[in-house]
Amino acid sequence: MGNSGDQESKCGRGLAPAAAKQDVSGIGAALAPATFGSLLSRIFHWSRSGIGPRLLAAVLLFSSVVTLMLTALQLYLDYDREVGVIETRLEEIGRSTTGSLGESLWNLDQNQLRLQLDGILRLPDIRAAEVREIAARPNPIRVAVGEPATRSLVTRDYPLTTNVQGTARTIGVLHVEATLSEVYQQLLNRALVILASQAAKTFLVSLFIIYMFHLLVTRHLVAIADFVGKYSLARPPPPLHLERRPPHDPDELDKVIVAFNAMCANLERAYGELREANANLERDLTIRRRAEAEARASEERFRDYAETASDWFWETGPDHCFTYLSDRVIAFGMDPKVRIGTRRIDTALDRETEADKWRAHLAALDRHEPFRKFEYRGRDTRGRMHHFSVNGKPVFDADGRFLGYRGSATDLTEQHETEERLRQSQKMDAIGQLTGGVAHDFNNVLTVITGTIEIIQEGLADRPQFAAIAQLIDDAAARGAEITSQLLTFARRQPLEPREIDVNALVVETAKLLRPILGEHIEIATSLADDAWPAMADPSQLSSAIVNLAVNARDAMPGGGRLTLETANRELEGLRSVGDGDVVRGAFVMVAVADTGQGIPAELRERVFEPFFTTKGVGRGTGLGLSMVYGFARQSGGTVAIESEEGRGTVMRLFLPRAKGETPAKATAVQPSATVRGHETILVVEDDPLVQGYVVAQLGSLGYRTLVAGDGATALALVDQGAKFDLLFTDIIMPGGMNGRELAEAIRLRRPGVRVLYTSGYTDNTIVHEGHLDPGVALLCKPYRKSELSEKIREVLAGEPQA
């Protein structure tokens, strides 16, 4: 009804629907790519005569003036800011370097002076730096770096002082030059870009203004002039219509048209009342047909919207029972025929848990107030829970009587599930960060404990009672090392050594180890794919993962049962990882461990891979087994899937990336480690004092000479002083802004080919990328024993020089 009223008012102003439709498509047609050339020629034609040139000139002049003023202001502000940055940098140089430069100048250490000046020269915009000793002796020191310029400079001189018997004494001057050339060049480039872009924008805006002026004003004035010039009382033309879309309120052109049509109507009335009556009758009939057509179109439009929208629409009566539901609800598991006559609030699941929210919502309904984005949980007709967001508006009749509500609803279930997966991923990442840091510090302690116990055991060989106690400590340290290894595997910071492996052969060998571990009450079966692809993984870690899964399965079958080991090839199109929600795609080799045990409750399945989470009794598990499996799979580029139902057993599926080659490498037997002595000199870089003392003592007992540094800067100072050594043995994670990898690269710049052995409680991303140790990198993981230390040192010293 509202649409018909609008059409009636349009007709009263003399604007026909046909003209309105033409006006709606006018701009789109004019701007279509196929007619762009003709449009451009029309714009230039309009601009050559009449109001167009004056309007264009005014716009161009005003835009040019504003652009130049704003550009000048911007360039001045940029120049002032850049100069301020350079001056601040010079002041910072004065504050931070004069003390050390003064000390180096007092010690006559020109090499250190030049090194420090080179550091200043590397700062942005610094062109030259010089230290001059005040002439206190025949040949004063003068050290300069860089290339002094002759113009566009900002310079600073800072006195260099030292304390002599408690008195500050000026011994030299630091002179620093900063260039403004790059600042000027940047400002010039910026000015050119601004002016070019503003010129283009001004030109386009001017064309657009001319076009819009023609579209909205001048073409209608021409149409009005043509109408007036051709008007004839003998053959009166139809009412004047303009090809434009009328605004909500009549504008000046509408008033002109109304005046012209009124004048024409008065003239036509002079020709007789019958003609006027016939015209009026036709004009009522036209409005009715248009209103009926628009009512049908409105109804059809609403139906199309309701059935194609992503949301669904609803209507309730005054008792809040559904009287209408769009068919769109079927896509969300609901039957509109079943829901008609029921109340929305009766399907809510959170009315008891969120009573305050519902109490306020029901009060708003009683007051007949509109509401938006009211969220609640409900079930569909199949019993599955959904999250809904509902908007509603009260409906009243002409007398103000409340008829009910109309509104729309959105299913937010997928959004809530996505948010929950994101929270789970963030939680697992935070736990990984924490466990990695804890393992790093704990491994340092275990390194000292393990090595010290070895020394104690050597001295207690003839005292069995104390030797047994030492062995208990050694076993506890080994258990601690195993726990930290599991923590690092979960945190994806355990360096893996992946290679192509025959998964079937590894599963068969592991199954042999499981028989004494699981016990006679567990039956072990295998189902191995004959065409199983080779997998890219660390074989020892994969074997440990299978053992962990098998032990968990055994604990779930206290009365006995069947354990099945299965392999298969899988092409994954979008498997979601249970731990962090990431989607995994590609070719994978599956290793499955299935049991016939108790199964895992649904509320615990999302937590089983968290470290330290266990459902076993106190002392029966650490909660690290499944977290290690999860971390190993994700670090290897795969994932873990879990399928379980209470009372019906559990299947753990481990997916490992398929190897690119076709011939899997055979595992070689591990030889027992032996203690090997040496005589070389080793530079030990370790920030932990306890570990540092232990390493130096062990290396000394193996016959090596040692040089010691607590951080990278101290180690580099030893190198620069000419210290001779055969091997760099450095921790990876160190304080002071330089890690072990950066230290090794800095030393190799000074001494190419130097051999390096890294050690760490955990590797971070310094020498391990995507879970794999970088090629050519030697790593000794903490904690380690004396035999492992000696063997790894001999391996690195005897190998090829490292790049």
Phi, psi and omega in degrees: 000324179295324181293320180294324178297321178297318180295323179296320180292328178295319180294325179297332178270359178082028181245116184275154178301324180301318179296321180297318180296319177298322182293323181298320183268358185298310182294316181299317180294321181295329183266001180297146182302327184294334184248016184295322181296314178296323178299315181297319179295324178293321179298315180293328177295317179296325186283351183272350183213159174075217186286334185308306182300319181295318178296317179297315181297318181295317180295316181296317182296312181296317180296321180295316180298313181297319180298315180296317181295313181293323178295316179298317179296317180297317180295322179295318179294320178295318180298315181298321180291316181296318178296321178298320178297317180295316180297320177297320179296321178295319178296323179294322176299317180296321182286325191263344188242341186296326181296309181292324178295321179297319180294316179296321179294321178296324180276003179058034182266086183292328178297316179294323177299313182294322179297318180291322178293324176298323177297320178294321183294334181285349178290150182301140173071000179277122185262323183204153176214143184213141173244124179240131176278136176295134188298092177245357179207174190301317184240080181296151182285138173218114180240123182228144175227158178088183182237104180299142177257173183251346181208170182055054184237153166236120186241155175216142174241129180236130178289142176254124185236164173212157180268121177241110181053046176082359182245130178288131184229129179279123184242350182187185182223136171261122179248124182235136178239132175241138183265146176256007184299315181294326177297314179298318182295318178297319180294321179296313180299318181296320180296318180296318180296316182297313183295319181294314181294321180292324179296315179297317181296317180299319180297313181295318179298320179298315178299319181295319181297316180298316181296315181295324178296319177294316184296322188265336189234293195296321181294330178286325176297320178295319179298319178296317180297318178296321180297315181294319182293330184260002185291137180221131178292331181292320178232078182296131179284170175297165178304148182291131177232137177257143179279076181206156179270121183292140174285177180296321178249140180299139175255191186297320180295321177300320180294322176298315181297317179300319180295316179297314181294325176296318178298317180296320180297318179296320179294321182290331178297332179295340181277353174139147181290329181296315180298320180294319180296316179298320180295318179296319180297316179298320179291329175290310175310319181297317180297319182294314180299320180294320180295318179295319179295320180290327176295317177296318179295321179296318179295316179294322178297315179298319180296317179297315178300315184296324185268347180248353181288154175289334176267178173235160185248150184216163177213137177236158176273186181296341177269006179068019173270144182295130173248344179206138171220129179291153183296350180298338181295340180298324180295343181250025172081021181237147179255114182300329180293326180286323185280337179299129182094351176261165180260141179300319185291341181284343181266358183287140180261347186250020180293329180276318183285332180236059186297321181297318180297315181289326178298316179294322181293317180294326177295321178295323177295320178295330178273002179059047180259147174289158177215154181223144173053043174277118186256139176203169180252137178211172181248148174276184184292344177264002177091000180279139184281141177230157171253125183244149169234123191239137171244140181214149179225131180291151181239133180233152176273185185297334180270003179086010179282134182289125182254343182138204181233149168234146180186190180229161180222145180238136176271114182258016185299313181296321178297316179296321179294321177296316178297322179294320177295322178296316178299321179294319179297317179295322179296315181295324178294319179296320178296321178297318178299316182295312183296324178298316179295318179297316181298323180301309181292321181294324179293326174299314180296316181295328178300314180293316181298312182300312181294320181294319178298323177300318179295317180297318180298323177297326181275352182249021182299329181262011180231084188303324183298312179286330177297324177294321177296317178298324179294323176299318178297319180297318178296320179296320178296321178296322177294319176298321178296323178295319180296315179295325177297320177293321177299316181292325177296317177298317182283000180061038178237016177268121181295119180265155174239074184286146173207169179290126183230150173277105186296319181299314181297320180293321179296319179298314180295320179293324179300326178296323179289333186286334186301312176288338181284317187279329180099166185290338184280357179250123176271132181252126178233153179233148175220091189255133179288130181295329183256029183300133179290156168291145181251152176259103183198167175278115187297321181294320178293322178295318178298317178297321179297317179296318179298316179300316179295321180293320180295319176298320178296320178301316181295335178278355180234064183298333179266009182099166181165195183244133173248124183244127175256126186229144172234150179195161174265139182221135170256109184266128180263343182173051179283131181269127180292135185289332185280314186237000176080002178294148179266129184250133179226152175127192182265127184223153170261127182262132170241116184248140174239113184244144177228168179248036187271209189283338183083169184245129177301149184300322183289348181256349187296325182285349185252353189294340181266002177285140178294143178072001176273123180211148176258003180280166180289171180298132178084359183256358179183150180267344185079018182253351184297304182290327177295326175294317178299315179299312181296319179298315181296314182292322180291332179280354181095011179243209180199179178233137175240144183236135177226119185207150176214134183303129179083357184233011173092181185221143173236119174257120181250122180255120181254122181241142183297141178291136178286148182284330179281182181241348182246102181292144180286146177272138179287136178264150181293142180275124179274143178296140182286148178228147180280121181243133182268167178207181182226001185287173177257133184238130174271112182262121178242107184212127184275338180278118184300321180296312180294320180301313179296321179296315183296316180299318179295316181293317179296322177296321179292339177270001175097003183270150169268149186229146165244142189236138173218145182267349178202175184295320182297318179295319179298316179296324178297319177297318179296314181295335178278358175096016181298136181260134177202161184256339184211137171262117178248101191233143170290154182271311183267111182222155176282174174096004176087001180227120177271179184296323181294317179294323177297314180300319180293322178295321179290323179294331175295329179272326183224084182301143177084003180297141180275141185227135171237120180268154172216150180191153172285330168203155197266349185054217177245026186282311180239001178241126180229132184055035176082358185245140177293135180300145180300141176077008182258131177258129184226133173245108185282139173278146355279156180223158179262169183298319180295321178295321178297312183294320181294317182293322179297315179295324179298316181288318181294329182273349183279183178289148176303138183276147181286000000 
